[in-house]
Amino acid sequence: MTHFCWWLVDLLSRMLEPGERDAVRGDLAESGLSGGQALRDVLGLVVRRQVALWQGWQPWLALGGLVIPLGVLLTLVSRRTADENAVYLWLYANNWTWTYITSAGFRAELFGNGAGIVISWIALMCWSWSGGLLLGYLSRRTTWSNAAFLSFGLLLGALVHPPPFIESLFLPHHHRFGADPNGAVFAVTFYRVIFPLIVQYVLVLLPLLLGMRQGLRTAVLPFSLRTILWTSAIASLASLVTQNSLWWQIRTWQAYHLRLPRLPSLHLVAAAGPIGYMILTAIFRWSRGRTTAMTADPSLKENS
Amino acid sequence: MLGEFEYLLLTAAARLGDEAYGAAIRREVEEATVRRCSIGALYTTLDRLETKGLLKTWMGDATPQRGGRPKRMVRVTAKGVQAATAFYNAVMLVSRGVPWEAERVAIQP
């Protein structure tokens, strides 16, 4: 238990500024406090620091202008993705027989549906990562608070029924009159509750947090990588907003009498951008590590 | 006018002189008040006092007892001395003739 408390102390103290983190950890080491007392002290300091950050207007602007809209959009899109995937997963799980594999038509259908599911998952992860990157860059000091808000928002989105207006926009298959043809799927607790939670936490929250972490580090990247990073993130987020039913609904409403164009699919851009950036970053780090090793040991350079 | 906890920190830092840093100030305050002093309250109050210009802080040397981590050193400024003096005088003035004044005299070393 003591080791766990000290592990939590180390984790929480990362939310402090580097100088203060060292001073506090040093004070705790010198004081000889127990793990529980140290945890209580550090938690108290972290909470006070986070609350102090929210006394300015900038975090509230980021919260209202970016965190909440992004959280709502990702929650609804991930919920829709989970519900659509659940129908196919239920169909295959409940009707599976290995003799289907012998049928060429079935194999083609399986491949097509499987590819569609995988593409939707990749798009969801890339949208989440790009959103996290933007959040991490724009709201550096309140990154942890925003991560907590988004985690709570995702949980709420998975457990609470959305208002009918929102449901009709993003979850049209929920908004049906008469018997739901997919009622058998969502009568199962796993597909109704657990699977959406898995999708939201693995495909949304995890990439979101990784993107936030990357957003905190963008300042140290070279200009070329930063350009690729931001281009892919912006294209990815643009595809999140435009490639879901919200854009289609606005066009069909004609509420503002705007002639909105039909947009080409940006899903490939959504996926290619962040993935390409991660590959380039890995190559850059590998080559920088190699250069550092050569500088430290000239014999490596002679042998290369 | 200073707050009670602000006065305690300033006074502890002034007593410690060149050895004034986070953990030492915390020990002084805990010994005087016979109550736990949380790190959160300590560091946020140090920041507030520094913002008011009543003390200065800087990162000092690391020691093996602190796991190789530096200390946050504290020094009371002239303005801090004035503020603490004003608080002390106010407390002394308002406490004249109160029943517990005799008890304060009794516990002096």
Boltz contact constraints between the chains, C-beta under 6 A:
constraints:
  - contact:
      token1: [A, 19]
      token2: [B, 59]
      max_distance: 6.0
  - contact:
      token1: [A, 22]
      token2: [B, 69]
      max_distance: 6.0
  - contact:
      token1: [A, 22]
      token2: [B, 70]
      max_distance: 6.0
  - contact:
      token1: [A, 23]
      token2: [B, 22]
      max_distance: 6.0
  - contact:
      token1: [A, 23]
      token2: [B, 72]
      max_distance: 6.0
  - contact:
      token1: [A, 24]
      token2: [B, 39]
      max_distance: 6.0
  - contact:
      token1: [A, 25]
      token2: [B, 69]
      max_distance: 6.0
  - contact:
      token1: [A, 26]
      token2: [B, 66]
      max_distance: 6.0
  - contact:
      token1: [A, 26]
      token2: [B, 69]
      max_distance: 6.0
  - contact:
      token1: [A, 27]
      token2: [B, 22]
      max_distance: 6.0
  - contact:
      token1: [A, 27]
      token2: [B, 23]
      max_distance: 6.0
  - contact:
      token1: [A, 29]
      token2: [B, 66]
      max_distance: 6.0
  - contact:
      token1: [A, 29]
      token2: [B, 67]
      max_distance: 6.0
  - contact:
      token1: [A, 30]
      token2: [B, 23]
      max_distance: 6.0
  - contact:
      token1: [A, 30]
      token2: [B, 65]
      max_distance: 6.0
  - contact:
      token1: [A, 30]
      token2: [B, 66]
      max_distance: 6.0
  - contact:
      token1: [A, 31]
      token2: [B, 23]
      max_distance: 6.0
  - contact:
      token1: [A, 41]
      token2: [B, 38]
      max_distance: 6.0
  - contact:
      token1: [A, 41]
      token2: [B, 39]
      max_distance: 6.0
  - contact:
      token1: [A, 44]
      token2: [B, 38]
      max_distance: 6.0
  - contact:
      token1: [A, 44]
      token2: [B, 40]
      max_distance: 6.0
  - contact:
      token1: [A, 45]
      token2: [B, 39]
      max_distance: 6.0
  - contact:
      token1: [A, 45]
      token2: [B, 40]
      max_distance: 6.0
  - contact:
      token1: [A, 45]
      token2: [B, 43]
      max_distance: 6.0
  - contact:
      token1: [A, 48]
      token2: [B, 40]
      max_distance: 6.0
  - contact:
      token1: [A, 48]
      token2: [B, 44]
      max_distance: 6.0
